Amino acid sequence: MGEGTGSDILIIGGGVIGLTLARELHKRGAGRISVVERGTCGMEASYAAAGMLAPHAETTRIDPFFRFCSESNNLYPEFATALLEETGVDIELDREGTLYLALTDTDAEELQKRFEWQRSAGLNVERLSAEETRKTEPFVSPDVRGSLFFPEDGQVENRKLIQALRLYAEMNGIEIRENTEVTGLLTEGSRVTGVETSGDRFKADQVVLATGAWTSLIKLGARSIPVKVKPIKGQMISFQTAKRLFQKVIYSPRGYIVPRADGRILAGATVEDAGFDKETTAGGIEFLRERSGEISPSLSGLSIYEQWAGLRPYASDGLPVIGRLCGIENLLVATAHFRNGILLAPLTGQIAADEITGITRSEYFDEFSPERFRAAAKGI
């Protein structure tokens, strides 16, 4: 792929969104597919994530975003089974559910309100007493007042998910070009004709921006992309235990822990508007220690096994940006999944692939269109 050569579809960004879309396009027989990644595929936000699938535990209202999250969550069993058959990689889908703890009287009041509205909205949620909570997860804090249990939520091992998607691409002739930073999109009239990098130009018939936190740095011809996405840093830590202490993802109003099958326990996460800084900090690590220790004092005496940070792509309204830009007929944007890139990858990949191949157009393209920002700027 280079000057004078073409790619049927060029995906800029090799994170979980870009790689999932590449797989979906290949399964639809879309033709030549190429993925261009500024670093190493999957090693940014996708690698740094905790892999939580928690549309019910994290929702505060029933709206199109909640429906989008729930629909994508429901795709995961089939998605995980297919990837195992296709690549031999088990992405460790865990459907043990999620606990949301009340650790103070104020927490308990808020959980009761949440339980009442979610039950009235028809969501699948259970209210557990303090005794029932400790019986379910014996190592949670003895201060627990009770919890909400969300049986349809769970987790996936996001690093194995990236491994499976990368392997699928390699096995099926999807070109991956890493360490290639795209600086701009080449345009001619109402079309994108290709992309420009620091060392080359590539042509393409269809272009997808799955560029996460770096989306707003890419030029559209002589202009900036009319989609403002900024990085939000999330620091995380993990502990290592000889056996699995917890069975479920466990939240409090101030943090969460995610138990892995191999005995690791992930704890997160900070939310920092710090530009493109990915360094961990002493203050951030101490914050995570305190929050995880509040959930389970058993973690307080453990040494930190790993610490890291990632950059989540955040749009101004906190919602994904998925759709086409007005006046550019062959450019699709799929970015700004913020804290839900892993959760939303299956459905984002499906609806984007359906749109590109002309199968159907999802209603979510209207809900999450990049044009909403242009309309907001004009006061529409």
N, C-alpha and C positions, 0 to 999 in steps of 0.2 A: 504494500500500500504506500503510495507516494505520488509525487507530481506526475500527472499523466495516467495514473491508475485510479480506479474507482472502487468504492465499497457500496453495496446496496444500502446497508444501514451502518452508521457509525455511532457508537455509544461513547460519549465522553464521560468517564467516571467508572471505575471498576470496583465500587463498593457493592453492598448487598443489593441495592436497587438496580444498578447497571448490570450486574451479573445475572440477577433473576430475570430481568427483561431479555437479556441475550438468550437465555435458555428458552423462555417462552416464545421468542421470535423463531428460534431454530425449530421448535416443536411444531410451529405453524408453517414451516417450509418457506421462511421469508427470504431465502437467498443468502448472499454473503453478508456476514455480520462481523464487525470489528469493534473491539473495546480498546479505548485509549485511556491510560491511567497515568496521572502525574507522578505517582510513586509506585508502590507495590499493591496489587489488587487486594482489597479488603482490609488494609492495614490502617485505615483511619477510623472513623466513627464506628464502622461495622465491627472491627476487631475490639474496640474499647468498650463496646456495649455489654450489658449484663444479660441480654437475651430474654428478658421478661416478655411474656405474652399476657397482658393484663388489661384488656379493655374494660372489664367490669370493675376491677379494683381501683382504677384510675379515673373513671368517668365522674363528672359532676353534673351531667345533664344528658338527656336523650336528644341527639341532634345528628345531622349527617356525618359528622366526624366520628361519633360513637358507632354509628352503623357501619361506616367504613372499617373501623378497627375490628368490630365484631365479625364482619364478613371475612376479613382477612384471617383472623384467628381461627375461624371455622375451616379454612382451607388447609391448615397446617397438618392434620393427620394424613391427608392424601399427599400433600407436598413432601412430607418426611418419608413416607413409604416409597414414593416415586424416586426420590433422590437416592435412597438406599439401593433400590433395584438398578438404577442407572449407573451409580458410581461405586457402590459398596461402602459408602460412608454413612454411618449412623449419626444423625445430627442430634440425637439424644432428646427428642421431644418428650417432655415431662408434663403430664396432665394431672398432676397431684392436686392442683388447685392453689389458691393464694389465701393467706390469712392477713387480715388487717387488724392490728392490735390497738386496743385502748389501754394506755399505760398510766393515765391520770384521770381524775374525775371529769376534767374538761374534755379529754379524748372520748370518754364514755358517753357524754352528752352528745357530742358530734356524731359518733358512730350510731347512736340510736336514731338520730334525725336522718342519717344517711340510709340506714336500714329501712326506715318507714317509706322514704320516697322511692328507693329502688324497688322495694316490694310492690308498691302501688303502681310503679311503671312496668311491672311484669318481669323484672330481672331475676336471674337465678342467684339468690344470695341467702345465706343462713346466718342466724345470730347464735353465737356460742357464749356460754357463761365462762367465767374465769376458770372454773374447774374443768369444763369441757375443753377449753383452749389448752390448758396445761396437759390434759390427757392426750390431746392431739399432737402437741409439740412439747414434750417434757422439759426441754432446755430453754424455753422462753422465760422472761423475767418473772419472778414471783410477784411482782407488783401488777401484773396484768389484771385489768378489770373485766375483760371479755374481748371478743373479737367478732369480725365478720368473716365468713368463709365464702369464697367465690369458686365454686367447683369447676367452672368452665375456663378459668385462667390457668396459666402454667408458665413454662419456660422452654427454651431451646439452647443448646450449646452453640452460640453464635460463631465461634471460631471454627467449629466443625461444619457449620452451615456454609461459611465462606470457602472452606476446603472443598466441600462437595460441589458447589457451584463452579469453582475454578476448575476442578477436575472434569466436570461435565463439558465445559467450554473446550478444554484441551482434547477430550475424547471425540468431540463432534466438529472439529475444524473451525471453531470460532477463534478468530485471530485476536490475540491479546498483545498489546504493545505497551509495556510499562516504562516508567521513568521518562515519560513523554508528556510534557505540560502543554496543554492547549492555551494559547494566549488570546485567540480571537476566532470568530466565525467569518468565513469569506462569503460575501453576498453578491448577488447579481439580480437586480430587480426585486421581485418578491420571493426569491429563493435563496437558501443557503447552498452554496456550491461545494463547500468543504471547510476545512479548519486549518488554522495556522499554528504551528508550534515554534519553539525556540530554534529549531533546526530544520524544519521541513514544512511542506504543505500537503494535505491529504484531501482528495476529492471524495464526495459521498452523495448519494441520491437522497437519503433521509438521515437526519442528525438528531440525536437525543442528548439533552443536557441532564445528566444524572450526577452532577458535580458537587452536591452537598454544600458544605460551608464555603466552597470556593466559587460558587455560581456567579456572584456579583463581580468577580474579578475578570470575567471573560467579556471581551468586546464583541458586539454585533456590528460588523463593519466598522464604521468610525464612531459608533455610539456604544453606550453601556447597555447591558442587558436590563430591560425595564422590570427586573425582579430583584428586590433587595433581600438578600439572605446574609446573615452574619453568623459567625461561629460563637457557640456558647460552650465553654469548657466544662467538662465533667470529670472530676478526679474520682478514682475508685481504689479500693484495696481488696486483697483477698487473704484468707487464712487457710492453712492446710491442717486437716485432722486425719487421724488414722482410719476412721470410719465416718459415715455420713451421720451427722447429729440431727439434721432437720430434714423433713420430707417435703415441705412446701416452701414456696417463696413467701417471705414474711415481711410485711410492711408495718411501720408505725407512721404517725403523721409527720415524722421528722427524718425518716431514713428507711432503708430496706436491706435485707440480706437474701442472697440467692444460693441455695445449696446445690453443688454439682455432684454427679454420681461418683466422682473419684475422691471425694472428701474435701474438696475445696469449698470455701464459703466466700462468696463475693459480697462486698458491702459498699453501698453507694448512697448517693452520689452528690457531689457539689454541683452548683449551677452558677457559673461565673462568666460575666461579660468581660473577657480578657483578651480580645483579639485572637490572633493565631498562636498564642502562647500555649504550649502543651506540656509545660513542666509541672511536675507535682510540687507541692509546697508543704512545709512543716505544719502550717496552720490547717491546710486542707486535710492532711492525713490525720491530724489530731481530731478534727471535726468528725471524720468518718469513724475513728475509733470510739468516740463518745456516743455517736448515734447507734452503732452496732452493739456497743456495750449496754445501751439502754434496752435494746430488744432482747439481748441475751447476755447476762453477766459472765457466762461461760467463755465468751469471746475475749473478755478484757485481759486475760492472762496469756493469750496466744501471741506469738510473734507474727508480724506481717510477712506473708509469703511473697506477695507481689504488690506493686503499686504502679498506677498508670493514669493517664488522662487522655481524653479524646475530645474532638470538636464536633458538637452537634449542630446541624444546619437549622437555623431559626429564621422564619419569616416574621414580619411585624405583628401578625395576628395569631401566630403560633400554629397555624394550620399548614398542611402540605401544599405544595405548588405543583399541580399536575395538569398539563394541557398545552395548547398551542398559543403562540403569540399572534395577535391580529396582524395581518399583512405579511406574515412569513409562513408560506404554505407547507414547508417540509421540515419544520423544526418543532420538536416536542420537548417540553420541560418536565422533568420528574425529580423534584428536589424538596428541601425544607421539611423533611419528615421528623425533624427535631429528635425527640426521645423515643420515637416509634418506628425507626427504620426497619428493624428486624421484624416487628409485628406486621408492618404494612407491606413488606416486600412481596408476598405472594399475590395479593390483590392488585397492587400497583403494577407488577409485571404483567398480569393478565390483561388489565384494562388498557395499558399502554400498548401491548402487543396487538390486541384486537383493533385499537385505533389505527396503528401504523399499517397493519395488513388489510384494513378496510372491512373487517368482519362485523364490527358493531362499535357504537360510540356510547360510552358509559355516562350516566347522569352525573357521576362524580367529576367529570370534566367541567361541568358547569359550577359545581360546588367549590372546586379547588383551582379554578382557572387562574393563570397568571394575570389575566386581564382585570381581575378584581382590584389590583393595586392601581392600575391606570384609572379605573372608574372612581376609586376613592380619592385620588389626587385631584380629579376634576369635580369632586363633590357630588357625584351621581349617586 
